[in-house]
Amino acid sequence: MKTKMREFILLFRQPSFDYSIASPIEVQALSKRWKNWWKNIEAQGKLESRGPRLDNEGKVLKSSGIITDRSFVEIREILESFIIVKAKNLENAVTLTHGCPELDQGGNIEVRPVY
């Protein structure tokens, strides 16, 4: 019996890396590492969708009606991007994050099931 694959979203958060001050060589090397990482997931047939890299600018509307600048004011992290992957379960989805360049940059990855 074949186990049905579920979708999981991998949210990439970065508290400190600033692409705007990185050299073109650093950005190119990092871009290559990212591409190699997600191409590996794609080769396994587990990449469902790649989300775009997000801009740092933004607003958050709170339930109290208060609007704050940018989505990372309180958590001090920038939500940079996301991808959607296919995995048998949450543990398998977390395994796909191994080797992600986000972790080498001091960032973190939130893994959540998609309903």
C-alpha positions in Angstrom: 0.0 0.0 0.0 1.5 3.3 -1.1 1.6 6.1 1.6 -0.1 9.3 0.4 2.2 12.3 0.3 1.1 15.4 2.1 2.2 19.0 1.4 4.3 21.0 3.8 5.3 24.6 3.7 8.9 25.5 4.6 9.1 29.1 5.7 12.6 30.7 5.7 13.2 33.3 8.4 16.4 35.3 8.7 17.3 37.5 11.7 20.5 39.0 10.4 21.7 38.4 6.8 21.4 41.5 4.7 21.5 40.9 1.0 21.8 44.7 0.4 25.3 44.8 1.9 26.5 41.5 0.5 29.0 41.6 -2.3 27.9 40.4 -5.7 30.3 37.4 -5.3 28.6 36.5 -2.0 25.1 36.8 -3.4 26.1 34.7 -6.5 27.7 31.9 -4.3 24.7 31.9 -2.0 22.2 31.8 -4.9 24.1 28.8 -6.2 23.9 27.0 -2.9 20.1 27.7 -2.7 19.6 26.4 -6.2 21.6 23.2 -5.6 19.6 22.6 -2.4 16.1 22.9 -3.9 17.2 21.2 -7.1 18.1 18.2 -4.9 14.5 18.2 -3.4 13.1 18.6 -6.9 15.2 15.6 -8.1 13.5 13.5 -5.4 10.1 14.4 -6.8 9.3 16.3 -3.5 9.3 19.9 -4.6 5.7 21.0 -5.1 6.2 24.8 -5.5 8.8 27.4 -5.0 7.6 30.7 -3.6 9.3 34.0 -4.6 11.8 35.7 -2.5 9.9 38.3 -0.4 10.8 42.0 0.0 11.6 43.3 3.4 8.9 46.0 3.2 5.5 45.2 4.5 2.7 46.0 7.0 0.9 43.9 9.6 -2.7 44.5 10.6 -3.3 43.2 14.2 -6.7 42.2 15.5 -6.7 45.3 17.7 -6.7 47.4 14.5 -3.1 48.5 15.0 -1.0 48.5 11.8 2.8 48.1 12.2 5.6 48.4 9.7 7.0 45.1 8.4 6.1 41.7 9.4 9.2 41.1 11.6 9.0 44.1 14.0 8.2 41.9 17.0 9.9 38.7 16.1 13.1 40.4 14.8 13.2 38.0 11.8 12.5 38.6 8.2 10.3 36.1 6.4 12.4 35.8 3.3 10.7 33.1 1.2 9.0 29.7 1.2 8.6 26.5 -0.8 6.0 23.8 -0.7 7.3 20.2 -0.5 5.7 16.8 -0.5 6.5 14.3 2.3 4.9 11.3 4.0 4.8 13.1 7.4 6.2 16.1 9.3 9.4 14.3 10.3 10.1 13.5 6.6 9.4 17.2 5.7 11.9 18.4 8.4 14.5 16.0 6.9 14.3 17.9 3.6 15.5 21.0 5.4 18.9 19.5 6.0 21.6 21.3 4.0 19.5 24.4 3.5 21.7 27.5 3.2 19.3 29.4 5.5 20.6 27.5 8.5 24.2 28.4 7.6 23.3 32.1 7.5 21.9 32.0 11.1 18.3 31.7 10.0 15.7 29.2 10.7 13.1 27.2 8.9 9.5 26.7 10.0 7.9 23.5 8.7 4.1 23.3 8.7 1.5 21.0 7.1 -0.7 22.5 4.5 -4.4 21.6 4.8 
